[in-house]
Amino acid sequence: MVKLLLTIEAITCVILMVCILLQHRASGLSATFGGGGATTYIQRRGAEKLLFRLAIWSSFVFLLIPVLLWYIG
């Protein structure tokens, strides 16, 4: 059971990294410090929406599995 959860954790980690790296943000370093301009709301459509939701769900699973491993072990 522990090996299965660790394998799922590793797969989830890779999926999460890919989802985060593929998300497109058309803003530079200035947006990090509050200089993003007038683009305060971004409408996600198509593949970008899928990547966004997949990143949220994979982060949830990524944080849930260590809790399960702690509970089991």
Backbone as CSV, one residue per row, in Angstrom:
resi,resn,N_x,N_y,N_z,CA_x,CA_y,CA_z,C_x,C_y,C_z
1,MET,0.819,-1.193,0.000,0.000,0.000,0.000,0.866,1.261,0.000
2,VAL,1.955,1.201,0.777,2.836,2.361,0.861,3.539,2.594,-0.473
3,LYS,3.965,1.514,-1.124,4.632,1.654,-2.425,3.676,2.226,-3.468
4,LEU,2.423,1.815,-3.407,1.426,2.345,-4.347,1.225,3.836,-4.130
5,LEU,1.109,4.260,-2.879,0.925,5.678,-2.589,2.158,6.502,-2.975
6,LEU,3.345,5.952,-2.766,4.555,6.664,-3.167,4.662,6.784,-4.686
7,THR,4.224,5.760,-5.399,4.212,5.818,-6.862,3.218,6.857,-7.353
8,ILE,2.044,6.889,-6.748,1.043,7.893,-7.120,1.555,9.295,-6.788
9,GLU,2.267,9.425,-5.688,2.845,10.724,-5.300,3.869,11.203,-6.338
10,ALA,4.704,10.288,-6.819,5.707,10.655,-7.825,5.044,11.046,-9.148
11,ILE,4.033,10.301,-9.551,3.311,10.625,-10.791,2.596,11.959,-10.658
12,THR,1.983,12.192,-9.507,1.302,13.460,-9.259,2.282,14.626,-9.268
13,CYS,3.464,14.406,-8.749,4.497,15.442,-8.736,4.864,15.842,-10.161
14,VAL,5.053,14.865,-11.028,5.405,15.157,-12.420,4.258,15.883,-13.121
15,ILE,3.031,15.438,-12.905,1.865,16.085,-13.520,1.753,17.525,-13.042
16,LEU,1.961,17.750,-11.766,1.878,19.105,-11.217,2.954,20.009,-11.798
17,MET,4.163,19.509,-11.912,5.242,20.321,-12.496,4.944,20.675,-13.950
18,VAL,4.458,19.712,-14.719,4.144,19.974,-16.126,3.019,20.987,-16.248
19,CYS,1.991,20.841,-15.426,0.865,21.784,-15.484,1.301,23.207,-15.143
20,ILE,2.132,23.349,-14.146,2.583,24.682,-13.753,3.485,25.282,-14.823
21,LEU,4.374,24.481,-15.383,5.283,25.005,-16.390,4.604,25.335,-17.713
22,LEU,3.510,24.659,-18.036,2.819,24.917,-19.299,1.825,26.067,-19.235
23,GLN,1.497,26.510,-18.034,0.568,27.635,-17.933,1.241,28.897,-18.425
24,HIS,0.528,29.634,-19.261,1.091,30.808,-19.905,0.690,32.063,-19.146
25,ARG,1.662,32.837,-18.789,1.431,34.148,-18.176,2.184,35.169,-19.016
26,ALA,1.448,36.104,-19.570,2.064,37.118,-20.422,2.467,38.332,-19.594
27,SER,3.189,38.088,-18.525,3.631,39.193,-17.691,5.063,38.943,-17.260
28,GLY,5.781,39.980,-17.094,7.189,39.866,-16.726,7.387,39.915,-15.236
29,LEU,8.576,40.248,-14.849,8.931,40.307,-13.442,8.236,41.459,-12.727
30,SER,7.859,42.487,-13.470,7.200,43.629,-12.839,5.827,43.258,-12.287
31,ALA,5.167,42.279,-12.883,3.859,41.854,-12.379,3.980,41.153,-11.032
32,THR,5.127,40.615,-10.750,5.349,39.973,-9.459,5.282,40.986,-8.329
33,PHE,5.723,42.195,-8.600,5.758,43.230,-7.575,4.622,44.238,-7.722
34,GLY,3.536,43.857,-8.402,2.355,44.701,-8.464,2.206,45.537,-9.711
35,GLY,3.055,45.404,-10.693,2.960,46.220,-11.902,2.365,45.475,-13.068
36,GLY,1.253,44.810,-12.861,0.659,43.981,-13.911,-0.193,44.735,-14.895
37,GLY,-0.448,45.989,-14.664,-1.284,46.756,-15.575,-2.759,46.514,-15.319
38,ALA,-3.555,46.568,-16.371,-5.006,46.460,-16.232,-5.511,45.034,-16.366
39,THR,-4.644,44.063,-16.440,-5.084,42.678,-16.593,-5.241,42.030,-15.220
40,THR,-6.305,42.404,-14.504,-6.517,41.848,-13.178,-7.330,40.570,-13.224
41,TYR,-8.137,40.369,-14.256,-8.950,39.168,-14.380,-8.634,38.510,-15.709
42,ILE,-8.317,37.227,-15.657,-7.962,36.501,-16.867,-9.002,35.420,-17.110
43,GLN,-9.598,35.423,-18.287,-10.564,34.395,-18.665,-9.811,33.205,-19.245
44,ARG,-9.959,32.051,-18.620,-9.289,30.846,-19.113,-10.255,30.071,-19.985
45,ARG,-9.751,29.620,-21.131,-10.577,28.852,-22.055,-9.776,27.686,-22.604
46,GLY,-10.471,26.623,-22.909,-9.864,25.489,-23.594,-8.792,24.792,-22.786
47,ALA,-7.639,24.628,-23.418,-6.538,23.878,-22.798,-6.000,24.589,-21.564
48,GLU,-6.021,25.918,-21.568,-5.531,26.660,-20.402,-6.413,26.398,-19.185
49,LYS,-7.718,26.299,-19.399,-8.639,25.999,-18.305,-8.412,24.579,-17.784
50,LEU,-8.165,23.646,-18.716,-7.893,22.269,-18.331,-6.601,22.176,-17.515
51,LEU,-5.553,22.863,-17.937,-4.295,22.862,-17.195,-4.453,23.483,-15.815
52,PHE,-5.246,24.542,-15.731,-5.485,25.215,-14.455,-6.184,24.285,-13.475
53,ARG,-7.235,23.630,-13.933,-7.979,22.720,-13.053,-7.163,21.483,-12.701
54,LEU,-6.396,20.979,-13.674,-5.554,19.820,-13.407,-4.471,20.159,-12.388
55,ALA,-3.957,21.376,-12.436,-2.954,21.806,-11.458,-3.564,21.889,-10.059
56,ILE,-4.784,22.368,-9.972,-5.452,22.449,-8.667,-5.694,21.058,-8.089
57,TRP,-6.241,20.154,-8.891,-6.531,18.807,-8.413,-5.261,18.028,-8.095
58,SER,-4.241,18.185,-8.919,-3.003,17.454,-8.638,-2.306,17.999,-7.389
59,SER,-2.430,19.304,-7.130,-1.860,19.832,-5.890,-2.620,19.324,-4.674
60,PHE,-3.925,19.165,-4.810,-4.725,18.602,-3.721,-4.285,17.164,-3.437
61,VAL,-4.129,16.358,-4.478,-3.693,14.970,-4.308,-2.268,14.921,-3.768
62,PHE,-1.417,15.837,-4.261,-0.023,15.899,-3.819,0.075,16.183,-2.322
63,LEU,-0.831,16.963,-1.777,-0.825,17.256,-0.349,-1.593,16.225,0.474
64,LEU,-2.503,15.497,-0.150,-3.303,14.508,0.557,-2.536,13.208,0.798
65,ILE,-1.709,12.814,-0.150,-1.007,11.531,-0.043,-0.055,11.482,1.161
66,PRO,0.742,12.511,1.442,1.571,12.432,2.661,0.753,12.315,3.950
67,VAL,-0.411,12.911,3.971,-1.278,12.772,5.147,-1.740,11.324,5.280
68,LEU,-2.101,10.711,4.143,-2.482,9.290,4.173,-1.312,8.404,4.584
69,LEU,-0.124,8.724,4.081,1.053,7.940,4.479,1.345,8.083,5.975
70,TRP,1.156,9.276,6.503,1.340,9.473,7.940,0.306,8.675,8.733
71,TYR,-0.934,8.669,8.260,-2.012,7.962,8.953,-1.792,6.456,8.924
72,ILE,-1.315,5.939,7.782,-1.080,4.504,7.658,0.134,4.073,8.462
73,GLY,1.206,4.862,8.365,2.478,4.462,8.988,2.538,4.844,10.400
